Amino acid sequence: MPQMAPISWLSLFIIFSITFLFFNAMNYFSFLPPAPSSENNNNDQFNKTNKSLTWKW
């Protein structure tokens, strides 16, 4: 089985690291929190807007 040169491992590590960071950044910025409203916020309204962000396993 042939061995890989160290520069090859380094380039693979850099490519996978950049891909991992890009994937995490896209997932982080794909969900926008609800904009704060200037109206009187009560708990019912907060819970209604927060339900769209809950995880559904």
PyMOL Python script that loads the backbone (N, CA, C, O; Angstrom):
from pymol import cmd

cmd.read_pdbstr("""\
ATOM      1  N   MET A   1       0.844  -1.182   0.000  1.00  0.00           N
ATOM      2  CA  MET A   1       0.000   0.000   0.000  1.00  0.00           C
ATOM      3  C   MET A   1       0.893   1.251   0.000  1.00  0.00           C
ATOM      4  O   MET A   1       1.735   1.395   0.887  1.00  0.00           O
ATOM      5  N   PRO A   2       0.731   2.141  -0.956  1.00  0.00           N
ATOM      6  CA  PRO A   2       1.627   3.305  -1.024  1.00  0.00           C
ATOM      7  C   PRO A   2       1.345   4.309   0.096  1.00  0.00           C
ATOM      8  O   PRO A   2       0.217   4.473   0.560  1.00  0.00           O
ATOM      9  N   GLN A   3       2.412   4.959   0.495  1.00  0.00           N
ATOM     10  CA  GLN A   3       2.272   5.978   1.541  1.00  0.00           C
ATOM     11  C   GLN A   3       2.075   7.336   0.892  1.00  0.00           C
ATOM     12  O   GLN A   3       2.557   7.598  -0.211  1.00  0.00           O
ATOM     13  N   MET A   4       1.345   8.204   1.613  1.00  0.00           N
ATOM     14  CA  MET A   4       1.120   9.555   1.096  1.00  0.00           C
ATOM     15  C   MET A   4       2.201  10.490   1.627  1.00  0.00           C
ATOM     16  O   MET A   4       2.682  10.328   2.749  1.00  0.00           O
ATOM     17  N   ALA A   5       2.568  11.449   0.824  1.00  0.00           N
ATOM     18  CA  ALA A   5       3.550  12.443   1.250  1.00  0.00           C
ATOM     19  C   ALA A   5       2.917  13.356   2.306  1.00  0.00           C
ATOM     20  O   ALA A   5       1.704  13.561   2.290  1.00  0.00           O
ATOM     21  N   PRO A   6       3.719  13.905   3.218  1.00  0.00           N
ATOM     22  CA  PRO A   6       3.166  14.782   4.267  1.00  0.00           C
ATOM     23  C   PRO A   6       2.446  16.003   3.707  1.00  0.00           C
ATOM     24  O   PRO A   6       1.471  16.464   4.302  1.00  0.00           O
ATOM     25  N   ILE A   7       2.907  16.540   2.570  1.00  0.00           N
ATOM     26  CA  ILE A   7       2.237  17.718   2.001  1.00  0.00           C
ATOM     27  C   ILE A   7       0.824  17.360   1.552  1.00  0.00           C
ATOM     28  O   ILE A   7      -0.075  18.201   1.554  1.00  0.00           O
ATOM     29  N   SER A   8       0.647  16.116   1.174  1.00  0.00           N
ATOM     30  CA  SER A   8      -0.665  15.641   0.779  1.00  0.00           C
ATOM     31  C   SER A   8      -1.612  15.625   1.975  1.00  0.00           C
ATOM     32  O   SER A   8      -2.762  16.049   1.872  1.00  0.00           O
ATOM     33  N   TRP A   9      -1.116  15.129   3.117  1.00  0.00           N
ATOM     34  CA  TRP A   9      -1.934  15.108   4.323  1.00  0.00           C
ATOM     35  C   TRP A   9      -2.264  16.528   4.762  1.00  0.00           C
ATOM     36  O   TRP A   9      -3.376  16.805   5.214  1.00  0.00           O
ATOM     37  N   LEU A  10      -1.302  17.416   4.628  1.00  0.00           N
ATOM     38  CA  LEU A  10      -1.529  18.808   5.021  1.00  0.00           C
ATOM     39  C   LEU A  10      -2.589  19.458   4.139  1.00  0.00           C
ATOM     40  O   LEU A  10      -3.465  20.164   4.640  1.00  0.00           O
ATOM     41  N   SER A  11      -2.516  19.229   2.845  1.00  0.00           N
ATOM     42  CA  SER A  11      -3.515  19.823   1.957  1.00  0.00           C
ATOM     43  C   SER A  11      -4.905  19.228   2.207  1.00  0.00           C
ATOM     44  O   SER A  11      -5.905  19.942   2.144  1.00  0.00           O
ATOM     45  N   LEU A  12      -4.968  17.922   2.490  1.00  0.00           N
ATOM     46  CA  LEU A  12      -6.252  17.312   2.820  1.00  0.00           C
ATOM     47  C   LEU A  12      -6.823  17.904   4.105  1.00  0.00           C
ATOM     48  O   LEU A  12      -8.018  18.189   4.180  1.00  0.00           O
ATOM     49  N   PHE A  13      -5.974  18.089   5.116  1.00  0.00           N
ATOM     50  CA  PHE A  13      -6.422  18.671   6.378  1.00  0.00           C
ATOM     51  C   PHE A  13      -6.952  20.084   6.165  1.00  0.00           C
ATOM     52  O   PHE A  13      -7.988  20.449   6.721  1.00  0.00           O
ATOM     53  N   ILE A  14      -6.247  20.877   5.364  1.00  0.00           N
ATOM     54  CA  ILE A  14      -6.680  22.255   5.111  1.00  0.00           C
ATOM     55  C   ILE A  14      -8.006  22.276   4.344  1.00  0.00           C
ATOM     56  O   ILE A  14      -8.898  23.060   4.667  1.00  0.00           O
ATOM     57  N   ILE A  15      -8.133  21.430   3.345  1.00  0.00           N
ATOM     58  CA  ILE A  15      -9.372  21.392   2.556  1.00  0.00           C
ATOM     59  C   ILE A  15     -10.553  20.968   3.410  1.00  0.00           C
ATOM     60  O   ILE A  15     -11.616  21.587   3.350  1.00  0.00           O
ATOM     61  N   PHE A  16     -10.379  19.908   4.211  1.00  0.00           N
ATOM     62  CA  PHE A  16     -11.470  19.449   5.060  1.00  0.00           C
ATOM     63  C   PHE A  16     -11.795  20.453   6.163  1.00  0.00           C
ATOM     64  O   PHE A  16     -12.959  20.604   6.534  1.00  0.00           O
ATOM     65  N   SER A  17     -10.791  21.136   6.686  1.00  0.00           N
ATOM     66  CA  SER A  17     -11.041  22.147   7.714  1.00  0.00           C
ATOM     67  C   SER A  17     -11.832  23.313   7.149  1.00  0.00           C
ATOM     68  O   SER A  17     -12.771  23.791   7.785  1.00  0.00           O
ATOM     69  N   ILE A  18     -11.465  23.779   5.961  1.00  0.00           N
ATOM     70  CA  ILE A  18     -12.194  24.883   5.326  1.00  0.00           C
ATOM     71  C   ILE A  18     -13.624  24.459   5.008  1.00  0.00           C
ATOM     72  O   ILE A  18     -14.560  25.237   5.191  1.00  0.00           O
ATOM     73  N   THR A  19     -13.792  23.222   4.531  1.00  0.00           N
ATOM     74  CA  THR A  19     -15.131  22.713   4.248  1.00  0.00           C
ATOM     75  C   THR A  19     -15.972  22.642   5.518  1.00  0.00           C
ATOM     76  O   THR A  19     -17.146  23.013   5.509  1.00  0.00           O
ATOM     77  N   PHE A  20     -15.378  22.169   6.605  1.00  0.00           N
ATOM     78  CA  PHE A  20     -16.079  22.078   7.884  1.00  0.00           C
ATOM     79  C   PHE A  20     -16.491  23.458   8.381  1.00  0.00           C
ATOM     80  O   PHE A  20     -17.628  23.641   8.815  1.00  0.00           O
ATOM     81  N   LEU A  21     -15.589  24.425   8.324  1.00  0.00           N
ATOM     82  CA  LEU A  21     -15.916  25.783   8.760  1.00  0.00           C
ATOM     83  C   LEU A  21     -16.993  26.414   7.882  1.00  0.00           C
ATOM     84  O   LEU A  21     -17.887  27.092   8.389  1.00  0.00           O
ATOM     85  N   PHE A  22     -16.914  26.196   6.580  1.00  0.00           N
ATOM     86  CA  PHE A  22     -17.911  26.730   5.655  1.00  0.00           C
ATOM     87  C   PHE A  22     -19.283  26.117   5.925  1.00  0.00           C
ATOM     88  O   PHE A  22     -20.286  26.830   5.945  1.00  0.00           O
ATOM     89  N   PHE A  23     -19.332  24.810   6.131  1.00  0.00           N
ATOM     90  CA  PHE A  23     -20.591  24.128   6.421  1.00  0.00           C
ATOM     91  C   PHE A  23     -21.210  24.652   7.715  1.00  0.00           C
ATOM     92  O   PHE A  23     -22.415  24.895   7.765  1.00  0.00           O
ATOM     93  N   ASN A  24     -20.407  24.830   8.755  1.00  0.00           N
ATOM     94  CA  ASN A  24     -20.922  25.347  10.027  1.00  0.00           C
ATOM     95  C   ASN A  24     -21.389  26.790   9.897  1.00  0.00           C
ATOM     96  O   ASN A  24     -22.407  27.163  10.480  1.00  0.00           O
ATOM     97  N   ALA A  25     -20.673  27.592   9.153  1.00  0.00           N
ATOM     98  CA  ALA A  25     -21.074  28.993   8.966  1.00  0.00           C
ATOM     99  C   ALA A  25     -22.386  29.080   8.194  1.00  0.00           C
ATOM    100  O   ALA A  25     -23.239  29.906   8.518  1.00  0.00           O
ATOM    101  N   MET A  26     -22.555  28.239   7.178  1.00  0.00           N
ATOM    102  CA  MET A  26     -23.806  28.258   6.413  1.00  0.00           C
ATOM    103  C   MET A  26     -24.977  27.802   7.268  1.00  0.00           C
ATOM    104  O   MET A  26     -26.072  28.351   7.153  1.00  0.00           O
ATOM    105  N   ASN A  27     -24.767  26.807   8.124  1.00  0.00           N
ATOM    106  CA  ASN A  27     -25.833  26.369   9.014  1.00  0.00           C
ATOM    107  C   ASN A  27     -26.162  27.434  10.051  1.00  0.00           C
ATOM    108  O   ASN A  27     -27.328  27.613  10.400  1.00  0.00           O
ATOM    109  N   TYR A  28     -25.156  28.139  10.547  1.00  0.00           N
ATOM    110  CA  TYR A  28     -25.388  29.165  11.558  1.00  0.00           C
ATOM    111  C   TYR A  28     -26.179  30.340  10.986  1.00  0.00           C
ATOM    112  O   TYR A  28     -27.104  30.838  11.627  1.00  0.00           O
ATOM    113  N   PHE A  29     -25.822  30.778   9.793  1.00  0.00           N
ATOM    114  CA  PHE A  29     -26.458  31.952   9.223  1.00  0.00           C
ATOM    115  C   PHE A  29     -27.720  31.648   8.427  1.00  0.00           C
ATOM    116  O   PHE A  29     -28.340  32.569   7.896  1.00  0.00           O
ATOM    117  N   SER A  30     -28.119  30.380   8.329  1.00  0.00           N
ATOM    118  CA  SER A  30     -29.326  30.055   7.559  1.00  0.00           C
ATOM    119  C   SER A  30     -30.602  30.266   8.361  1.00  0.00           C
ATOM    120  O   SER A  30     -31.685  30.319   7.777  1.00  0.00           O
ATOM    121  N   PHE A  31     -30.507  30.389   9.683  1.00  0.00           N
ATOM    122  CA  PHE A  31     -31.680  30.617  10.524  1.00  0.00           C
ATOM    123  C   PHE A  31     -31.632  32.026  11.081  1.00  0.00           C
ATOM    124  O   PHE A  31     -30.698  32.379  11.801  1.00  0.00           O
ATOM    125  N   LEU A  32     -32.626  32.833  10.756  1.00  0.00           N
ATOM    126  CA  LEU A  32     -32.682  34.196  11.248  1.00  0.00           C
ATOM    127  C   LEU A  32     -33.605  34.277  12.459  1.00  0.00           C
ATOM    128  O   LEU A  32     -34.725  33.769  12.407  1.00  0.00           O
ATOM    129  N   PRO A  33     -33.165  34.901  13.542  1.00  0.00           N
ATOM    130  CA  PRO A  33     -34.060  35.059  14.694  1.00  0.00           C
ATOM    131  C   PRO A  33     -35.165  36.060  14.361  1.00  0.00           C
ATOM    132  O   PRO A  33     -34.976  36.913  13.494  1.00  0.00           O
ATOM    133  N   PRO A  34     -36.304  35.973  15.028  1.00  0.00           N
ATOM    134  CA  PRO A  34     -37.367  36.934  14.753  1.00  0.00           C
ATOM    135  C   PRO A  34     -36.946  38.349  15.161  1.00  0.00           C
ATOM    136  O   PRO A  34     -36.269  38.548  16.170  1.00  0.00           O
ATOM    137  N   ALA A  35     -37.358  39.304  14.365  1.00  0.00           N
ATOM    138  CA  ALA A  35     -36.996  40.690  14.643  1.00  0.00           C
ATOM    139  C   ALA A  35     -37.738  41.183  15.885  1.00  0.00           C
ATOM    140  O   ALA A  35     -38.913  40.868  16.071  1.00  0.00           O
ATOM    141  N   PRO A  36     -37.061  41.951  16.730  1.00  0.00           N
ATOM    142  CA  PRO A  36     -37.753  42.471  17.918  1.00  0.00           C
ATOM    143  C   PRO A  36     -38.797  43.506  17.501  1.00  0.00           C
ATOM    144  O   PRO A  36     -38.546  44.358  16.648  1.00  0.00           O
ATOM    145  N   SER A  37     -39.949  43.412  18.110  1.00  0.00           N
ATOM    146  CA  SER A  37     -41.018  44.353  17.772  1.00  0.00           C
ATOM    147  C   SER A  37     -41.092  45.446  18.839  1.00  0.00           C
ATOM    148  O   SER A  37     -40.692  45.241  19.985  1.00  0.00           O
ATOM    149  N   SER A  38     -41.602  46.589  18.447  1.00  0.00           N
ATOM    150  CA  SER A  38     -41.704  47.703  19.378  1.00  0.00           C
ATOM    151  C   SER A  38     -42.983  47.646  20.198  1.00  0.00           C
ATOM    152  O   SER A  38     -43.194  48.480  21.079  1.00  0.00           O
ATOM    153  N   GLU A  39     -43.845  46.663  19.914  1.00  0.00           N
ATOM    154  CA  GLU A  39     -45.094  46.523  20.662  1.00  0.00           C
ATOM    155  C   GLU A  39     -44.825  45.945  22.043  1.00  0.00           C
ATOM    156  O   GLU A  39     -43.705  45.551  22.369  1.00  0.00           O
ATOM    157  N   ASN A  40     -45.880  45.905  22.844  1.00  0.00           N
ATOM    158  CA  ASN A  40     -45.765  45.335  24.180  1.00  0.00           C
ATOM    159  C   ASN A  40     -45.651  43.811  24.052  1.00  0.00           C
ATOM    160  O   ASN A  40     -46.590  43.152  23.606  1.00  0.00           O
ATOM    161  N   ASN A  41     -44.511  43.263  24.439  1.00  0.00           N
ATOM    162  CA  ASN A  41     -44.283  41.817  24.310  1.00  0.00           C
ATOM    163  C   ASN A  41     -44.728  41.110  25.580  1.00  0.00           C
ATOM    164  O   ASN A  41     -44.245  41.405  26.673  1.00  0.00           O
ATOM    165  N   ASN A  42     -45.650  40.178  25.424  1.00  0.00           N
ATOM    166  CA  ASN A  42     -46.024  39.345  26.559  1.00  0.00           C
ATOM    167  C   ASN A  42     -45.503  37.935  26.330  1.00  0.00           C
ATOM    168  O   ASN A  42     -44.950  37.643  25.269  1.00  0.00           O
ATOM    169  N   ASN A  43     -45.672  37.069  27.300  1.00  0.00           N
ATOM    170  CA  ASN A  43     -45.108  35.722  27.211  1.00  0.00           C
ATOM    171  C   ASN A  43     -45.759  34.901  26.114  1.00  0.00           C
ATOM    172  O   ASN A  43     -45.082  34.102  25.466  1.00  0.00           O
ATOM    173  N   ASP A  44     -47.056  35.075  25.885  1.00  0.00           N
ATOM    174  CA  ASP A  44     -47.736  34.300  24.849  1.00  0.00           C
ATOM    175  C   ASP A  44     -47.172  34.612  23.469  1.00  0.00           C
ATOM    176  O   ASP A  44     -46.942  33.708  22.666  1.00  0.00           O
ATOM    177  N   GLN A  45     -46.953  35.890  23.199  1.00  0.00           N
ATOM    178  CA  GLN A  45     -46.417  36.269  21.896  1.00  0.00           C
ATOM    179  C   GLN A  45     -44.994  35.746  21.746  1.00  0.00           C
ATOM    180  O   GLN A  45     -44.612  35.297  20.666  1.00  0.00           O
ATOM    181  N   PHE A  46     -44.211  35.801  22.811  1.00  0.00           N
ATOM    182  CA  PHE A  46     -42.833  35.307  22.747  1.00  0.00           C
ATOM    183  C   PHE A  46     -42.808  33.811  22.483  1.00  0.00           C
ATOM    184  O   PHE A  46     -41.995  33.330  21.694  1.00  0.00           O
ATOM    185  N   ASN A  47     -43.692  33.076  23.136  1.00  0.00           N
ATOM    186  CA  ASN A  47     -43.727  31.629  22.933  1.00  0.00           C
ATOM    187  C   ASN A  47     -44.179  31.270  21.529  1.00  0.00           C
ATOM    188  O   ASN A  47     -43.703  30.284  20.967  1.00  0.00           O
ATOM    189  N   LYS A  48     -45.079  32.041  20.951  1.00  0.00           N
ATOM    190  CA  LYS A  48     -45.538  31.762  19.588  1.00  0.00           C
ATOM    191  C   LYS A  48     -44.409  31.963  18.580  1.00  0.00           C
ATOM    192  O   LYS A  48     -44.252  31.163  17.658  1.00  0.00           O
ATOM    193  N   THR A  49     -43.624  33.023  18.750  1.00  0.00           N
ATOM    194  CA  THR A  49     -42.537  33.275  17.805  1.00  0.00           C
ATOM    195  C   THR A  49     -41.388  32.311  18.042  1.00  0.00           C
ATOM    196  O   THR A  49     -40.633  32.015  17.116  1.00  0.00           O
ATOM    197  N   ASN A  50     -41.243  31.820  19.250  1.00  0.00           N
ATOM    198  CA  ASN A  50     -40.136  30.934  19.566  1.00  0.00           C
ATOM    199  C   ASN A  50     -40.422  29.500  19.145  1.00  0.00           C
ATOM    200  O   ASN A  50     -39.487  28.707  19.036  1.00  0.00           O
ATOM    201  N   LYS A  51     -41.674  29.137  18.907  1.00  0.00           N
ATOM    202  CA  LYS A  51     -42.007  27.763  18.536  1.00  0.00           C
ATOM    203  C   LYS A  51     -41.435  27.396  17.172  1.00  0.00           C
ATOM    204  O   LYS A  51     -41.149  26.224  16.924  1.00  0.00           O
ATOM    205  N   SER A  52     -41.266  28.357  16.297  1.00  0.00           N
ATOM    206  CA  SER A  52     -40.735  28.042  14.968  1.00  0.00           C
ATOM    207  C   SER A  52     -39.262  27.675  15.031  1.00  0.00           C
ATOM    208  O   SER A  52     -38.748  27.067  14.092  1.00  0.00           O
ATOM    209  N   LEU A  53     -38.574  28.022  16.099  1.00  0.00           N
ATOM    210  CA  LEU A  53     -37.158  27.734  16.214  1.00  0.00           C
ATOM    211  C   LEU A  53     -36.854  26.479  17.020  1.00  0.00           C
ATOM    212  O   LEU A  53     -35.689  26.110  17.170  1.00  0.00           O
ATOM    213  N   THR A  54     -37.888  25.816  17.544  1.00  0.00           N
ATOM    214  CA  THR A  54     -37.637  24.630  18.352  1.00  0.00           C
ATOM    215  C   THR A  54     -37.285  23.449  17.474  1.00  0.00           C
ATOM    216  O   THR A  54     -37.774  23.337  16.349  1.00  0.00           O
ATOM    217  N   TRP A  55     -36.449  22.576  17.976  1.00  0.00           N
ATOM    218  CA  TRP A  55     -36.024  21.386  17.232  1.00  0.00           C
ATOM    219  C   TRP A  55     -37.125  20.347  17.264  1.00  0.00           C
ATOM    220  O   TRP A  55     -37.777  20.158  18.291  1.00  0.00           O
ATOM    221  N   LYS A  56     -37.331  19.685  16.166  1.00  0.00           N
ATOM    222  CA  LYS A  56     -38.303  18.602  16.093  1.00  0.00           C
ATOM    223  C   LYS A  56     -37.534  17.326  15.806  1.00  0.00           C
ATOM    224  O   LYS A  56     -37.185  17.056  14.656  1.00  0.00           O
ATOM    225  N   TRP A  57     -37.270  16.549  16.824  1.00  0.00           N
ATOM    226  CA  TRP A  57     -36.434  15.347  16.688  1.00  0.00           C
ATOM    227  C   TRP A  57     -37.244  14.210  16.127  1.00  0.00           C
ATOM    228  O   TRP A  57     -36.719  13.113  15.938  1.00  0.00           O
TER     229      TRP A  57
END
""", "prot")
cmd.dss("prot")
cmd.show_as("cartoon", "prot")
cmd.util.cbc("prot")
cmd.orient("prot")
